[in-house]
């Protein structure tokens, strides 16, 4: 899933720094919950106008859910967002 965090890329980066359980990575091929900023990873080499066609903004965060307990994932997301 993907969602926008805050107003700009710095807000998205701060959100990721605030995470304690969720890993900042594009893909590990494992079962952990992962988060990344697609604007800086998969979409990095596309021109900005092409990125927006896909709905990707500088503050869009992609979350790939793993097998951790749902309550733990939600708690981590909530605490990271509250730190903005």
HTML snippet that shows the backbone in 3Dmol.js (N, CA, C, O; Angstrom):
<script src="https://3Dmol.org/build/3Dmol-min.js"></script>
<div id="view" style="width:600px;height:400px;position:relative"></div>
<script>
const pdb = `
ATOM      1  N   UNK A   1       0.843  -1.153   0.000  1.00  0.00           N
ATOM      2  CA  UNK A   1       0.000   0.000   0.000  1.00  0.00           C
ATOM      3  C   UNK A   1       0.898   1.228   0.000  1.00  0.00           C
ATOM      4  O   UNK A   1       2.056   1.165   0.412  1.00  0.00           O
ATOM      5  N   UNK A   2       0.355   2.336  -0.462  1.00  0.00           N
ATOM      6  CA  UNK A   2       1.119   3.581  -0.492  1.00  0.00           C
ATOM      7  C   UNK A   2       0.246   4.709   0.053  1.00  0.00           C
ATOM      8  O   UNK A   2      -0.970   4.718  -0.133  1.00  0.00           O
ATOM      9  N   UNK A   3       0.885   5.647   0.720  1.00  0.00           N
ATOM     10  CA  UNK A   3       0.176   6.796   1.270  1.00  0.00           C
ATOM     11  C   UNK A   3       1.147   7.961   1.394  1.00  0.00           C
ATOM     12  O   UNK A   3       2.362   7.770   1.456  1.00  0.00           O
ATOM     13  N   UNK A   4       0.600   9.156   1.431  1.00  0.00           N
ATOM     14  CA  UNK A   4       1.415  10.362   1.556  1.00  0.00           C
ATOM     15  C   UNK A   4       1.571  10.716   3.030  1.00  0.00           C
ATOM     16  O   UNK A   4       0.620  10.633   3.808  1.00  0.00           O
ATOM     17  N   UNK A   5       2.790  11.113   3.399  1.00  0.00           N
ATOM     18  CA  UNK A   5       3.105  11.468   4.777  1.00  0.00           C
ATOM     19  C   UNK A   5       3.513  12.930   4.832  1.00  0.00           C
ATOM     20  O   UNK A   5       4.464  13.346   4.172  1.00  0.00           O
ATOM     21  N   UNK A   6       2.789  13.701   5.621  1.00  0.00           N
ATOM     22  CA  UNK A   6       3.147  15.101   5.809  1.00  0.00           C
ATOM     23  C   UNK A   6       3.015  15.909   4.536  1.00  0.00           C
ATOM     24  O   UNK A   6       2.194  15.614   3.667  1.00  0.00           O
ATOM     25  N   UNK A   7       3.847  16.940   4.448  1.00  0.00           N
ATOM     26  CA  UNK A   7       3.766  17.902   3.345  1.00  0.00           C
ATOM     27  C   UNK A   7       4.858  17.747   2.293  1.00  0.00           C
ATOM     28  O   UNK A   7       4.684  18.170   1.150  1.00  0.00           O
ATOM     29  N   UNK A   8       5.983  17.143   2.673  1.00  0.00           N
ATOM     30  CA  UNK A   8       7.112  17.097   1.742  1.00  0.00           C
ATOM     31  C   UNK A   8       7.979  15.865   2.002  1.00  0.00           C
ATOM     32  O   UNK A   8       7.687  15.055   2.882  1.00  0.00           O
ATOM     33  N   UNK A   9       9.039  15.745   1.226  1.00  0.00           N
ATOM     34  CA  UNK A   9       9.932  14.594   1.314  1.00  0.00           C
ATOM     35  C   UNK A   9      10.601  14.493   2.683  1.00  0.00           C
ATOM     36  O   UNK A   9      10.825  13.391   3.184  1.00  0.00           O
ATOM     37  N   UNK A  10      10.915  15.615   3.279  1.00  0.00           N
ATOM     38  CA  UNK A  10      11.548  15.589   4.608  1.00  0.00           C
ATOM     39  C   UNK A  10      10.620  14.987   5.650  1.00  0.00           C
ATOM     40  O   UNK A  10      11.073  14.280   6.551  1.00  0.00           O
ATOM     41  N   UNK A  11       9.309  15.264   5.536  1.00  0.00           N
ATOM     42  CA  UNK A  11       8.347  14.640   6.448  1.00  0.00           C
ATOM     43  C   UNK A  11       8.339  13.126   6.264  1.00  0.00           C
ATOM     44  O   UNK A  11       8.307  12.382   7.244  1.00  0.00           O
ATOM     45  N   UNK A  12       8.368  12.672   5.028  1.00  0.00           N
ATOM     46  CA  UNK A  12       8.393  11.229   4.754  1.00  0.00           C
ATOM     47  C   UNK A  12       9.666  10.595   5.307  1.00  0.00           C
ATOM     48  O   UNK A  12       9.620   9.505   5.878  1.00  0.00           O
ATOM     49  N   UNK A  13      10.786  11.262   5.142  1.00  0.00           N
ATOM     50  CA  UNK A  13      12.054  10.744   5.671  1.00  0.00           C
ATOM     51  C   UNK A  13      12.033  10.697   7.191  1.00  0.00           C
ATOM     52  O   UNK A  13      12.520   9.736   7.787  1.00  0.00           O
ATOM     53  N   UNK A  14      11.475  11.722   7.822  1.00  0.00           N
ATOM     54  CA  UNK A  14      11.394  11.742   9.290  1.00  0.00           C
ATOM     55  C   UNK A  14      10.488  10.625   9.791  1.00  0.00           C
ATOM     56  O   UNK A  14      10.795   9.971  10.787  1.00  0.00           O
ATOM     57  N   UNK A  15       9.387  10.411   9.109  1.00  0.00           N
ATOM     58  CA  UNK A  15       8.482   9.305   9.445  1.00  0.00           C
ATOM     59  C   UNK A  15       9.247   7.980   9.443  1.00  0.00           C
ATOM     60  O   UNK A  15       9.115   7.187  10.376  1.00  0.00           O
ATOM     61  N   UNK A  16      10.034   7.742   8.415  1.00  0.00           N
ATOM     62  CA  UNK A  16      10.799   6.496   8.321  1.00  0.00           C
ATOM     63  C   UNK A  16      11.843   6.412   9.433  1.00  0.00           C
ATOM     64  O   UNK A  16      12.047   5.345  10.011  1.00  0.00           O
ATOM     65  N   UNK A  17      12.502   7.525   9.735  1.00  0.00           N
ATOM     66  CA  UNK A  17      13.481   7.524  10.835  1.00  0.00           C
ATOM     67  C   UNK A  17      12.814   7.213  12.169  1.00  0.00           C
ATOM     68  O   UNK A  17      13.442   6.639  13.059  1.00  0.00           O
ATOM     69  N   UNK A  18      11.545   7.590  12.314  1.00  0.00           N
ATOM     70  CA  UNK A  18      10.819   7.369  13.573  1.00  0.00           C
ATOM     71  C   UNK A  18      10.384   5.919  13.775  1.00  0.00           C
ATOM     72  O   UNK A  18      10.067   5.522  14.896  1.00  0.00           O
ATOM     73  N   UNK A  19      10.364   5.134  12.715  1.00  0.00           N
ATOM     74  CA  UNK A  19       9.911   3.743  12.826  1.00  0.00           C
ATOM     75  C   UNK A  19      10.883   2.917  13.662  1.00  0.00           C
ATOM     76  O   UNK A  19      12.099   3.094  13.577  1.00  0.00           O
ATOM     77  N   UNK A  20      10.337   2.017  14.466  1.00  0.00           N
ATOM     78  CA  UNK A  20      11.165   1.176  15.331  1.00  0.00           C
ATOM     79  C   UNK A  20      11.104  -0.302  14.935  1.00  0.00           C
ATOM     80  O   UNK A  20      12.085  -1.029  15.086  1.00  0.00           O
ATOM     81  N   UNK A  21       9.957  -0.738  14.432  1.00  0.00           N
ATOM     82  CA  UNK A  21       9.764  -2.134  14.060  1.00  0.00           C
ATOM     83  C   UNK A  21       9.927  -2.346  12.561  1.00  0.00           C
ATOM     84  O   UNK A  21      10.512  -3.335  12.122  1.00  0.00           O
ATOM     85  N   UNK A  22       9.410  -1.418  11.797  1.00  0.00           N
ATOM     86  CA  UNK A  22       9.357  -1.547  10.342  1.00  0.00           C
ATOM     87  C   UNK A  22      10.706  -1.165   9.738  1.00  0.00           C
ATOM     88  O   UNK A  22      11.302  -0.156  10.116  1.00  0.00           O
ATOM     89  N   UNK A  23      11.182  -1.983   8.792  1.00  0.00           N
ATOM     90  CA  UNK A  23      12.482  -1.775   8.158  1.00  0.00           C
ATOM     91  C   UNK A  23      12.388  -0.837   6.955  1.00  0.00           C
ATOM     92  O   UNK A  23      11.432  -0.906   6.182  1.00  0.00           O
ATOM     93  N   UNK A  24      13.375   0.030   6.801  1.00  0.00           N
ATOM     94  CA  UNK A  24      13.492   0.892   5.621  1.00  0.00           C
ATOM     95  C   UNK A  24      14.288   0.128   4.582  1.00  0.00           C
ATOM     96  O   UNK A  24      15.512   0.027   4.675  1.00  0.00           O
ATOM     97  N   UNK A  25      13.589  -0.410   3.592  1.00  0.00           N
ATOM     98  CA  UNK A  25      14.234  -1.193   2.531  1.00  0.00           C
ATOM     99  C   UNK A  25      13.265  -1.332   1.371  1.00  0.00           C
ATOM    100  O   UNK A  25      12.050  -1.266   1.557  1.00  0.00           O
ATOM    101  N   UNK A  26      13.798  -1.524   0.186  1.00  0.00           N
ATOM    102  CA  UNK A  26      12.948  -1.722  -0.980  1.00  0.00           C
ATOM    103  C   UNK A  26      12.398  -3.139  -0.987  1.00  0.00           C
ATOM    104  O   UNK A  26      11.191  -3.334  -1.125  1.00  0.00           O
ATOM    105  N   UNK A  27      13.271  -4.130  -0.840  1.00  0.00           N
ATOM    106  CA  UNK A  27      12.833  -5.523  -0.802  1.00  0.00           C
ATOM    107  C   UNK A  27      13.960  -6.374  -0.271  1.00  0.00           C
ATOM    108  O   UNK A  27      15.106  -6.259  -0.705  1.00  0.00           O
ATOM    109  N   UNK A  28      13.625  -7.216   0.661  1.00  0.00           N
ATOM    110  CA  UNK A  28      14.604  -8.154   1.203  1.00  0.00           C
ATOM    111  C   UNK A  28      14.261  -9.589   0.828  1.00  0.00           C
ATOM    112  O   UNK A  28      15.021 -10.511   1.125  1.00  0.00           O
ATOM    113  N   UNK A  29      13.119  -9.777   0.178  1.00  0.00           N
ATOM    114  CA  UNK A  29      12.683 -11.120  -0.168  1.00  0.00           C
ATOM    115  C   UNK A  29      12.366 -11.944   1.063  1.00  0.00           C
ATOM    116  O   UNK A  29      12.469 -13.170   1.042  1.00  0.00           O
ATOM    117  N   UNK A  30      11.983 -11.272   2.133  1.00  0.00           N
ATOM    118  CA  UNK A  30      11.695 -11.962   3.382  1.00  0.00           C
ATOM    119  C   UNK A  30      10.286 -11.600   3.845  1.00  0.00           C
ATOM    120  O   UNK A  30       9.466 -11.140   3.050  1.00  0.00           O
ATOM    121  N   UNK A  31      10.013 -11.803   5.102  1.00  0.00           N
ATOM    122  CA  UNK A  31       8.655 -11.633   5.610  1.00  0.00           C
ATOM    123  C   UNK A  31       8.470 -10.395   6.483  1.00  0.00           C
ATOM    124  O   UNK A  31       7.382 -10.190   7.021  1.00  0.00           O
ATOM    125  N   UNK A  32       9.494  -9.570   6.637  1.00  0.00           N
ATOM    126  CA  UNK A  32       9.381  -8.375   7.470  1.00  0.00           C
ATOM    127  C   UNK A  32       8.591  -7.278   6.763  1.00  0.00           C
ATOM    128  O   UNK A  32       8.565  -7.210   5.534  1.00  0.00           O
ATOM    129  N   UNK A  33       7.949  -6.424   7.550  1.00  0.00           N
ATOM    130  CA  UNK A  33       7.280  -5.256   7.006  1.00  0.00           C
ATOM    131  C   UNK A  33       8.342  -4.252   6.586  1.00  0.00           C
ATOM    132  O   UNK A  33       9.279  -3.971   7.334  1.00  0.00           O
ATOM    133  N   UNK A  34       8.185  -3.715   5.375  1.00  0.00           N
ATOM    134  CA  UNK A  34       9.171  -2.805   4.801  1.00  0.00           C
ATOM    135  C   UNK A  34       8.518  -1.494   4.398  1.00  0.00           C
ATOM    136  O   UNK A  34       7.321  -1.443   4.116  1.00  0.00           O
ATOM    137  N   UNK A  35       9.313  -0.442   4.376  1.00  0.00           N
ATOM    138  CA  UNK A  35       8.832   0.865   3.948  1.00  0.00           C
ATOM    139  C   UNK A  35       9.921   1.528   3.100  1.00  0.00           C
ATOM    140  O   UNK A  35      11.113   1.354   3.351  1.00  0.00           O
ATOM    141  N   UNK A  36       9.488   2.289   2.096  1.00  0.00           N
ATOM    142  CA  UNK A  36      10.431   3.050   1.279  1.00  0.00           C
ATOM    143  C   UNK A  36       9.716   4.260   0.691  1.00  0.00           C
ATOM    144  O   UNK A  36       8.494   4.381   0.776  1.00  0.00           O
ATOM    145  N   UNK A  37      10.491   5.140   0.100  1.00  0.00           N
ATOM    146  CA  UNK A  37       9.968   6.309  -0.602  1.00  0.00           C
ATOM    147  C   UNK A  37      10.169   6.039  -2.089  1.00  0.00           C
ATOM    148  O   UNK A  37      11.287   6.186  -2.583  1.00  0.00           O
ATOM    149  N   UNK A  38       9.121   5.648  -2.822  1.00  0.00           N
ATOM    150  CA  UNK A  38       9.269   5.275  -4.235  1.00  0.00           C
ATOM    151  C   UNK A  38       9.858   6.388  -5.098  1.00  0.00           C
ATOM    152  O   UNK A  38      10.528   6.112  -6.093  1.00  0.00           O
ATOM    153  N   UNK A  39       9.616   7.633  -4.725  1.00  0.00           N
ATOM    154  CA  UNK A  39      10.157   8.773  -5.478  1.00  0.00           C
ATOM    155  C   UNK A  39      11.685   8.698  -5.521  1.00  0.00           C
ATOM    156  O   UNK A  39      12.309   9.169  -6.472  1.00  0.00           O
ATOM    157  N   UNK A  40      12.281   8.101  -4.484  1.00  0.00           N
ATOM    158  CA  UNK A  40      13.741   8.002  -4.388  1.00  0.00           C
ATOM    159  C   UNK A  40      14.276   6.619  -4.732  1.00  0.00           C
ATOM    160  O   UNK A  40      15.487   6.402  -4.717  1.00  0.00           O
ATOM    161  N   UNK A  41      13.384   5.681  -5.041  1.00  0.00           N
ATOM    162  CA  UNK A  41      13.841   4.318  -5.329  1.00  0.00           C
ATOM    163  C   UNK A  41      13.378   3.887  -6.721  1.00  0.00           C
ATOM    164  O   UNK A  41      14.045   4.186  -7.711  1.00  0.00           O
ATOM    165  N   UNK A  42      12.271   3.205  -6.805  1.00  0.00           N
ATOM    166  CA  UNK A  42      11.798   2.639  -8.069  1.00  0.00           C
ATOM    167  C   UNK A  42      11.520   3.692  -9.131  1.00  0.00           C
ATOM    168  O   UNK A  42      11.657   3.416 -10.323  1.00  0.00           O
ATOM    169  N   UNK A  43      11.137   4.879  -8.724  1.00  0.00           N
ATOM    170  CA  UNK A  43      10.772   5.937  -9.668  1.00  0.00           C
ATOM    171  C   UNK A  43      11.887   6.978  -9.853  1.00  0.00           C
ATOM    172  O   UNK A  43      11.691   7.980 -10.541  1.00  0.00           O
ATOM    173  N   UNK A  44      13.025   6.746  -9.255  1.00  0.00           N
ATOM    174  CA  UNK A  44      14.099   7.741  -9.220  1.00  0.00           C
ATOM    175  C   UNK A  44      14.504   8.256 -10.592  1.00  0.00           C
ATOM    176  O   UNK A  44      14.761   9.449 -10.748  1.00  0.00           O
ATOM    177  N   UNK A  45      14.567   7.387 -11.583  1.00  0.00           N
ATOM    178  CA  UNK A  45      15.093   7.792 -12.887  1.00  0.00           C
ATOM    179  C   UNK A  45      14.016   8.264 -13.866  1.00  0.00           C
ATOM    180  O   UNK A  45      14.314   8.602 -15.012  1.00  0.00           O
ATOM    181  N   UNK A  46      12.760   8.283 -13.406  1.00  0.00           N
ATOM    182  CA  UNK A  46      11.692   8.826 -14.245  1.00  0.00           C
ATOM    183  C   UNK A  46      11.620  10.338 -14.062  1.00  0.00           C
ATOM    184  O   UNK A  46      11.875  10.832 -12.964  1.00  0.00           O
ATOM    185  N   UNK A  47      11.280  11.080 -15.109  1.00  0.00           N
ATOM    186  CA  UNK A  47      11.096  12.519 -14.936  1.00  0.00           C
ATOM    187  C   UNK A  47       9.917  12.774 -13.981  1.00  0.00           C
ATOM    188  O   UNK A  47       8.981  11.976 -13.930  1.00  0.00           O
ATOM    189  N   UNK A  48       9.960  13.872 -13.233  1.00  0.00           N
ATOM    190  CA  UNK A  48       8.903  14.160 -12.253  1.00  0.00           C
ATOM    191  C   UNK A  48       7.486  14.073 -12.816  1.00  0.00           C
ATOM    192  O   UNK A  48       6.582  13.601 -12.126  1.00  0.00           O
ATOM    193  N   UNK A  49       7.279  14.514 -14.039  1.00  0.00           N
ATOM    194  CA  UNK A  49       5.928  14.473 -14.597  1.00  0.00           C
ATOM    195  C   UNK A  49       5.438  13.033 -14.801  1.00  0.00           C
ATOM    196  O   UNK A  49       4.236  12.776 -14.718  1.00  0.00           O
ATOM    197  N   UNK A  50       6.349  12.097 -15.065  1.00  0.00           N
ATOM    198  CA  UNK A  50       5.973  10.686 -15.211  1.00  0.00           C
ATOM    199  C   UNK A  50       5.651  10.073 -13.838  1.00  0.00           C
ATOM    200  O   UNK A  50       4.763   9.228 -13.718  1.00  0.00           O
ATOM    201  N   UNK A  51       6.382  10.509 -12.817  1.00  0.00           N
ATOM    202  CA  UNK A  51       6.126   9.977 -11.481  1.00  0.00           C
ATOM    203  C   UNK A  51       4.715  10.322 -11.032  1.00  0.00           C
ATOM    204  O   UNK A  51       4.026   9.494 -10.438  1.00  0.00           O
ATOM    205  N   UNK A  52       4.292  11.534 -11.315  1.00  0.00           N
ATOM    206  CA  UNK A  52       2.962  11.954 -10.876  1.00  0.00           C
ATOM    207  C   UNK A  52       1.856  11.222 -11.628  1.00  0.00           C
ATOM    208  O   UNK A  52       0.752  11.078 -11.104  1.00  0.00           O
ATOM    209  N   UNK A  53       2.130  10.757 -12.847  1.00  0.00           N
ATOM    210  CA  UNK A  53       1.149   9.948 -13.583  1.00  0.00           C
ATOM    211  C   UNK A  53       0.801   8.704 -12.763  1.00  0.00           C
ATOM    212  O   UNK A  53      -0.341   8.245 -12.775  1.00  0.00           O
ATOM    213  N   UNK A  54       1.774   8.173 -12.065  1.00  0.00           N
ATOM    214  CA  UNK A  54       1.567   6.984 -11.243  1.00  0.00           C
ATOM    215  C   UNK A  54       1.083   7.336  -9.837  1.00  0.00           C
ATOM    216  O   UNK A  54       0.889   6.445  -9.010  1.00  0.00           O
ATOM    217  N   UNK A  55       0.885   8.630  -9.559  1.00  0.00           N
ATOM    218  CA  UNK A  55       0.424   9.059  -8.237  1.00  0.00           C
ATOM    219  C   UNK A  55       1.527   9.144  -7.206  1.00  0.00           C
ATOM    220  O   UNK A  55       1.252   9.231  -6.009  1.00  0.00           O
ATOM    221  N   UNK A  56       2.777   9.119  -7.654  1.00  0.00           N
ATOM    222  CA  UNK A  56       3.914   9.168  -6.742  1.00  0.00           C
ATOM    223  C   UNK A  56       4.333  10.616  -6.521  1.00  0.00           C
ATOM    224  O   UNK A  56       4.662  11.330  -7.469  1.00  0.00           O
ATOM    225  N   UNK A  57       4.319  11.040  -5.264  1.00  0.00           N
ATOM    226  CA  UNK A  57       4.777  12.369  -4.890  1.00  0.00           C
ATOM    227  C   UNK A  57       6.068  12.228  -4.095  1.00  0.00           C
ATOM    228  O   UNK A  57       6.465  11.115  -3.750  1.00  0.00           O
ATOM    229  N   UNK A  58       6.713  13.328  -3.808  1.00  0.00           N
ATOM    230  CA  UNK A  58       7.955  13.277  -3.035  1.00  0.00           C
ATOM    231  C   UNK A  58       7.741  12.743  -1.624  1.00  0.00           C
ATOM    232  O   UNK A  58       8.676  12.232  -1.008  1.00  0.00           O
ATOM    233  N   UNK A  59       6.522  12.856  -1.108  1.00  0.00           N
ATOM    234  CA  UNK A  59       6.243  12.407   0.261  1.00  0.00           C
ATOM    235  C   UNK A  59       5.412  11.118   0.301  1.00  0.00           C
ATOM    236  O   UNK A  59       4.863  10.770   1.346  1.00  0.00           O
ATOM    237  N   UNK A  60       5.317  10.414  -0.828  1.00  0.00           N
ATOM    238  CA  UNK A  60       4.610   9.133  -0.854  1.00  0.00           C
ATOM    239  C   UNK A  60       5.500   8.051  -0.250  1.00  0.00           C
ATOM    240  O   UNK A  60       6.680   7.940  -0.583  1.00  0.00           O
ATOM    241  N   UNK A  61       4.918   7.264   0.633  1.00  0.00           N
ATOM    242  CA  UNK A  61       5.616   6.163   1.293  1.00  0.00           C
ATOM    243  C   UNK A  61       4.939   4.862   0.867  1.00  0.00           C
ATOM    244  O   UNK A  61       3.712   4.763   0.854  1.00  0.00           O
ATOM    245  N   UNK A  62       5.745   3.879   0.523  1.00  0.00           N
ATOM    246  CA  UNK A  62       5.222   2.551   0.151  1.00  0.00           C
ATOM    247  C   UNK A  62       5.453   1.612   1.315  1.00  0.00           C
ATOM    248  O   UNK A  62       6.568   1.494   1.825  1.00  0.00           O
ATOM    249  N   UNK A  63       4.386   0.943   1.731  1.00  0.00           N
ATOM    250  CA  UNK A  63       4.450   0.010   2.846  1.00  0.00           C
ATOM    251  C   UNK A  63       4.147  -1.384   2.335  1.00  0.00           C
ATOM    252  O   UNK A  63       3.097  -1.622   1.737  1.00  0.00           O
ATOM    253  N   UNK A  64       5.060  -2.295   2.569  1.00  0.00           N
ATOM    254  CA  UNK A  64       4.882  -3.695   2.199  1.00  0.00           C
ATOM    255  C   UNK A  64       4.737  -4.482   3.503  1.00  0.00           C
ATOM    256  O   UNK A  64       5.698  -4.640   4.255  1.00  0.00           O
ATOM    257  N   UNK A  65       3.533  -4.967   3.757  1.00  0.00           N
ATOM    258  CA  UNK A  65       3.243  -5.609   5.039  1.00  0.00           C
ATOM    259  C   UNK A  65       3.867  -6.991   5.151  1.00  0.00           C
ATOM    260  O   UNK A  65       3.877  -7.779   4.205  1.00  0.00           O
ATOM    261  N   UNK A  66       4.384  -7.249   6.334  1.00  0.00           N
ATOM    262  CA  UNK A  66       4.982  -8.539   6.633  1.00  0.00           C
ATOM    263  C   UNK A  66       4.088  -9.348   7.553  1.00  0.00           C
ATOM    264  O   UNK A  66       2.877  -9.134   7.609  1.00  0.00           O
ATOM    265  N   UNK A  67       4.692 -10.273   8.269  1.00  0.00           N
ATOM    266  CA  UNK A  67       3.920 -11.197   9.102  1.00  0.00           C
ATOM    267  C   UNK A  67       3.925 -10.824  10.586  1.00  0.00           C
ATOM    268  O   UNK A  67       3.439 -11.599  11.410  1.00  0.00           O
ATOM    269  N   UNK A  68       4.456  -9.665  10.940  1.00  0.00           N
ATOM    270  CA  UNK A  68       4.429  -9.255  12.330  1.00  0.00           C
ATOM    271  C   UNK A  68       2.969  -9.103  12.779  1.00  0.00           C
ATOM    272  O   UNK A  68       2.081  -8.940  11.942  1.00  0.00           O
ATOM    273  N   UNK A  69       2.720  -9.156  14.074  1.00  0.00           N
ATOM    274  CA  UNK A  69       1.354  -8.957  14.565  1.00  0.00           C
ATOM    275  C   UNK A  69       0.796  -7.601  14.112  1.00  0.00           C
ATOM    276  O   UNK A  69       1.485  -6.582  14.168  1.00  0.00           O
ATOM    277  N   UNK A  70      -0.441  -7.612  13.672  1.00  0.00           N
ATOM    278  CA  UNK A  70      -1.079  -6.390  13.167  1.00  0.00           C
ATOM    279  C   UNK A  70      -0.997  -5.258  14.174  1.00  0.00           C
ATOM    280  O   UNK A  70      -0.696  -4.122  13.807  1.00  0.00           O
ATOM    281  N   UNK A  71      -1.257  -5.551  15.429  1.00  0.00           N
ATOM    282  CA  UNK A  71      -1.216  -4.519  16.465  1.00  0.00           C
ATOM    283  C   UNK A  71       0.168  -3.882  16.568  1.00  0.00           C
ATOM    284  O   UNK A  71       0.274  -2.676  16.790  1.00  0.00           O
ATOM    285  N   UNK A  72       1.217  -4.664  16.413  1.00  0.00           N
ATOM    286  CA  UNK A  72       2.586  -4.137  16.486  1.00  0.00           C
ATOM    287  C   UNK A  72       2.881  -3.206  15.314  1.00  0.00           C
ATOM    288  O   UNK A  72       3.513  -2.163  15.489  1.00  0.00           O
ATOM    289  N   UNK A  73       2.428  -3.579  14.127  1.00  0.00           N
ATOM    290  CA  UNK A  73       2.633  -2.744  12.934  1.00  0.00           C
ATOM    291  C   UNK A  73       1.886  -1.429  13.099  1.00  0.00           C
ATOM    292  O   UNK A  73       2.443  -0.358  12.862  1.00  0.00           O
ATOM    293  N   UNK A  74       0.621  -1.513  13.507  1.00  0.00           N
ATOM    294  CA  UNK A  74      -0.172  -0.294  13.692  1.00  0.00           C
ATOM    295  C   UNK A  74       0.422   0.615  14.756  1.00  0.00           C
ATOM    296  O   UNK A  74       0.446   1.834  14.588  1.00  0.00           O
ATOM    297  N   UNK A  75       0.896   0.040  15.839  1.00  0.00           N
ATOM    298  CA  UNK A  75       1.522   0.822  16.907  1.00  0.00           C
ATOM    299  C   UNK A  75       2.755   1.550  16.386  1.00  0.00           C
ATOM    300  O   UNK A  75       2.960   2.722  16.700  1.00  0.00           O
ATOM    301  N   UNK A  76       3.569   0.874  15.601  1.00  0.00           N
ATOM    302  CA  UNK A  76       4.774   1.493  15.064  1.00  0.00           C
ATOM    303  C   UNK A  76       4.420   2.629  14.107  1.00  0.00           C
ATOM    304  O   UNK A  76       5.035   3.695  14.148  1.00  0.00           O
ATOM    305  N   UNK A  77       3.436   2.401  13.251  1.00  0.00           N
ATOM    306  CA  UNK A  77       3.012   3.460  12.315  1.00  0.00           C
ATOM    307  C   UNK A  77       2.471   4.677  13.073  1.00  0.00           C
ATOM    308  O   UNK A  77       2.790   5.819  12.740  1.00  0.00           O
ATOM    309  N   UNK A  78       1.653   4.420  14.089  1.00  0.00           N
ATOM    310  CA  UNK A  78       1.078   5.520  14.873  1.00  0.00           C
ATOM    311  C   UNK A  78       2.143   6.322  15.593  1.00  0.00           C
ATOM    312  O   UNK A  78       2.101   7.552  15.581  1.00  0.00           O
ATOM    313  N   UNK A  79       3.097   5.650  16.221  1.00  0.00           N
ATOM    314  CA  UNK A  79       4.131   6.389  16.951  1.00  0.00           C
ATOM    315  C   UNK A  79       5.029   7.165  15.985  1.00  0.00           C
ATOM    316  O   UNK A  79       5.483   8.262  16.311  1.00  0.00           O
ATOM    317  N   UNK A  80       5.287   6.606  14.806  1.00  0.00           N
ATOM    318  CA  UNK A  80       6.131   7.301  13.824  1.00  0.00           C
ATOM    319  C   UNK A  80       5.419   8.537  13.281  1.00  0.00           C
ATOM    320  O   UNK A  80       6.040   9.585  13.106  1.00  0.00           O
ATOM    321  N   UNK A  81       4.126   8.419  13.015  1.00  0.00           N
ATOM    322  CA  UNK A  81       3.361   9.568  12.519  1.00  0.00           C
ATOM    323  C   UNK A  81       3.228  10.652  13.590  1.00  0.00           C
ATOM    324  O   UNK A  81       3.277  11.843  13.281  1.00  0.00           O
ATOM    325  N   UNK A  82       3.060  10.241  14.834  1.00  0.00           N
ATOM    326  CA  UNK A  82       2.897  11.236  15.907  1.00  0.00           C
ATOM    327  C   UNK A  82       4.179  12.014  16.142  1.00  0.00           C
ATOM    328  O   UNK A  82       4.147  13.079  16.759  1.00  0.00           O
ATOM    329  N   UNK A  83       5.305  11.503  15.664  1.00  0.00           N
ATOM    330  CA  UNK A  83       6.585  12.185  15.830  1.00  0.00           C
ATOM    331  C   UNK A  83       6.872  13.240  14.792  1.00  0.00           C
ATOM    332  O   UNK A  83       7.942  13.849  14.806  1.00  0.00           O
ATOM    333  N   UNK A  84       5.930  13.469  13.886  1.00  0.00           N
ATOM    334  CA  UNK A  84       6.138  14.499  12.842  1.00  0.00           C
ATOM    335  C   UNK A  84       5.791  15.869  13.361  1.00  0.00           C
ATOM    336  O   UNK A  84       5.903  16.853  12.630  1.00  0.00           O
TER     337      UNK A  84
END
`;
const viewer = $3Dmol.createViewer("view");
viewer.addModel(pdb, "pdb");
viewer.setStyle({}, {cartoon: {color: "spectrum"}});
viewer.zoomTo();
viewer.render();
</script>
